Amino acid sequence: MSGIHPADQATRAELLEVEARRRQALIDGDIAALDDLFDDSLVHIHAPGLVHDKAHLLEHVAARRAYLDMWRGELNMRVAGDIAVVTGELTNRMRAPGGGERTLSGPVTQVLHRGADGAWRYVSFQMTPHGDEVWGKLPSEQDAANEEDSR
């Protein structure tokens, strides 16, 4: 039997609250809040593949103030001891480097660790933007889509 299981309701509520704080701190450029939310070991992989450690991510947020809004889709939360893995859709509305705005969406994987103080902190983050699905759907995915369409 695996030690990984779906988050219970209490843990799910805690993780949703931490994620809401993360999103708001990015929008507000609240470096102190982000410093508290991110573990010192953080590895943050932005959608275009740029990799930041905690110090560089905090500098990135402070210097660029890119985030205007963000929202999440349904989240899958799994827990193994003091580690949580959260996956799901994220949409960011951001300032564009040359002016104006851009919106970027894609699935995200986040790993959090609950420290000795009981607080959940992000240790890993990766967003993969939606792009071309060159392989298309698997036969089983096509069957499921056809079945749903026939309802």
C-alpha positions in Angstrom: 0.0 0.0 0.0 1.3 3.4 -1.0 2.1 6.1 1.6 0.7 8.7 -0.8 -3.0 9.5 -0.4 -5.5 12.2 -1.2 -5.4 15.2 1.2 -8.1 15.0 3.9 -10.5 18.0 4.2 -8.5 19.8 6.9 -5.2 19.5 5.0 -6.9 20.5 1.7 -8.2 23.6 3.4 -4.7 24.5 4.8 -3.2 24.0 1.3 -5.9 26.1 -0.4 -5.3 28.9 2.1 -1.5 28.8 1.5 -2.1 28.8 -2.3 -4.4 31.8 -1.9 -1.7 33.6 0.1 0.9 32.8 -2.5 -1.3 34.2 -5.4 -2.1 37.4 -3.5 1.5 38.0 -2.4 2.6 37.6 -6.0 0.0 40.1 -7.2 0.8 42.5 -4.4 4.6 42.1 -4.7 4.6 41.3 -1.0 8.2 40.0 -0.7 7.9 39.4 3.1 4.9 37.1 2.6 6.6 35.3 -0.2 9.8 34.9 1.9 7.7 33.2 4.5 5.8 31.0 2.0 8.8 29.7 0.1 11.3 27.3 1.7 14.9 28.2 1.4 15.4 25.2 -0.8 12.8 26.4 -3.4 13.3 25.5 -7.1 10.8 27.5 -9.1 10.5 26.7 -12.8 8.6 29.4 -14.8 6.5 28.5 -17.8 9.2 29.4 -20.4 11.7 27.2 -18.5 13.5 29.8 -16.5 14.7 28.3 -13.2 15.0 30.4 -10.1 16.1 29.6 -6.5 14.3 31.4 -3.7 16.5 34.5 -3.8 16.2 35.0 -7.5 12.5 34.4 -7.5 12.0 37.1 -4.8 14.2 39.5 -6.8 12.2 38.6 -10.0 8.9 39.5 -8.2 10.3 42.7 -6.7 11.9 44.0 -9.9 9.3 43.0 -12.4 5.9 43.2 -10.5 4.6 41.1 -13.4 1.5 39.5 -11.8 -1.8 41.3 -12.3 -4.2 38.4 -11.5 -4.2 34.6 -11.3 -6.7 31.9 -10.8 -6.7 28.2 -10.3 -8.8 25.3 -11.7 -9.6 22.1 -9.9 -6.7 21.0 -7.8 -5.5 17.4 -7.1 -3.9 17.3 -3.7 -1.9 14.3 -2.5 0.0 13.9 0.8 2.8 11.7 2.0 3.6 12.6 5.6 4.8 16.2 5.7 5.0 16.5 1.9 2.1 17.6 -0.3 2.0 17.5 -4.1 -0.6 19.8 -5.7 -1.4 19.7 -9.4 -3.9 21.6 -11.5 -4.5 24.3 -13.9 -3.2 27.9 -13.4 -3.9 31.0 -15.4 -1.7 34.1 -14.9 -2.6 37.6 -16.2 0.7 39.5 -16.3 2.4 42.6 -17.5 4.2 41.9 -20.7 7.9 42.9 -20.8 7.4 45.3 -23.7 4.2 46.8 -22.3 0.6 45.7 -22.3 -0.6 42.4 -20.9 -0.4 38.7 -21.6 -2.3 35.7 -20.2 -0.6 32.3 -19.8 -2.3 29.1 -18.8 -1.2 25.6 -18.1 -0.9 22.7 -15.6 1.2 23.3 -12.5 3.0 21.0 -10.1 3.7 22.3 -6.7 5.5 20.5 -3.8 5.1 21.8 -0.3 6.7 20.7 3.0 5.1 21.1 6.4 7.9 22.3 8.7 8.4 21.8 12.4 6.4 25.0 13.0 3.3 23.4 11.2 3.5 25.8 8.3 3.3 24.6 4.7 6.1 26.1 2.5 6.7 25.6 -1.2 9.8 23.6 -2.1 9.2 23.2 -5.8 7.0 24.8 -8.5 6.7 24.1 -12.2 4.3 25.5 -14.8 4.0 24.0 -18.3 2.2 26.3 -20.7 -0.4 24.9 -23.0 1.0 24.3 -26.4 0.6 22.1 -29.4 -0.5 18.6 -28.6 1.5 17.0 -31.4 0.5 13.4 -30.4 -3.2 14.0 -30.0 -5.4 12.1 -27.6 -4.8 8.4 -26.7 -7.4 5.9 -27.8 -8.7 5.6 -24.3 -9.0 9.4 -24.0 -10.9 9.6 -27.4 -13.3 6.9 -26.2 -13.9 8.8 -23.0 -14.5 12.1 -24.9 -16.9 10.3 -27.3 -18.8 8.7 -24.4 -19.1 12.1 -22.7 -20.3 13.7 -26.0 -23.0 11.1 -26.4 -24.6 11.9 -23.0 
